[in-house]
């Protein structure tokens, strides 16, 4: 594969004010699609926020029209074949054969990173507007709170690729299992209103009030004792794991990679011949919105 053509040297922007750190996904030209450049930059930004005692709360948001359009499957900056300095204890994927290549990469940048981000001891808030699709769900779901604008929508259409949902498979915890099946089987957009009804979203506000509402909540949380917040978060995260979150993600991850290997064995690529264009076309043709 040719070397990626990055449109920015800053795929994640970092800001700090009044004890609130803001991490902004910064590929607006491509709906903030996640390539490895962005994912490693986001990991470094989370680390920076954790290490800085001035940071009490972390807000994750997206630049431009959308929060996050998912994993990068077709921009000039697509870089899944490239080696990066790793942050987990997995070997380099880029020179590995067969199914090992994707398995090692996704252990590193999806399961490993998402679990670490979920366990950040400081409160995290996802501020979601526009699209939150597939890999975007993973970024929102690892946050403690999700505040969405009334024009936001949530979607996991990757069953079309022959795989059982995105790698950080928290669907059955974020949604009632029957609703999760509908969400995945149809691949339709779920409105912010319905996501709120399902308990996946904390609050839905008009688009022009999203920023003010998010930062007002962050400011209130920032007044709480740091240790009290960290311990409260640890307790609730461990209860989620006792309820099956970690085991469910491990189970789904294995099936996810069986699906990748099956697609490759059928003579195609790991995602069933789909790409950015075909997924966008399918979305326009049949990706209706559930309310």
PEQUI-V812356 format. One line per field, one symbol per residue. ss: DSSP state (~ for helix, > for strand, _ for the rest). psi: psi as a letter, one per 40 degrees, with the letter a starting at -180 (. if undefined). burial: + if it has 16 or more other C-alpha atoms within 10 Angstrom, else -. Layout:
ss=???
psi=???
burial=???
This chain:
ss=___________>>>>>>__>>>>>>__~~~___>_~~~~~~~~~~~~~~~~_____>>>>>>_____>__>__________________________~~~~~~~~~~~~~~~~~~~~~____>>>>>>__>>>_~~~~~~~___>>>>>___>>>__~~~~_________~~~~__~~~~~~~~~~__>>>~~~~~~_____>>>_~~~~~~~~~~~~~~~~___~~~~~~~~~~~~~~~~~__~~~~~~~~~~~~~~~~~~~~~__________~~~~~~~~~~~__>>_
psi=iiiigheiegehihihhfehhhhhhffddfffihidddddddddddddddeheehdihhhiiiadidheaihfeidehfdeiiihieifiihddeiiaddddddddddecddddddddeheiiihhhhibhghbdddddddeidihhiieeiiihgeeddeeigiidggededdihddddddddddfihhiddddddeedhdihiideeddddddddddddeeihdddddddddddddddddeedddddddddddddddddddddeeaadffeiaddddddddddefihi.
burial=---+-+----++++-+--++++++++++-++++++++++++++-++--++----++++++++++-++++++++-+-++++++---------+++----+-++++++++++++++-++++++++++++++++++++++++++++++++++++++++++++++++++++++++++++----+--++++++++++++++---++-+++-+--++-+++--++-++---+--+---++--+-------++-+++-++-++++++++++-----+++-+----+---+---+--+-
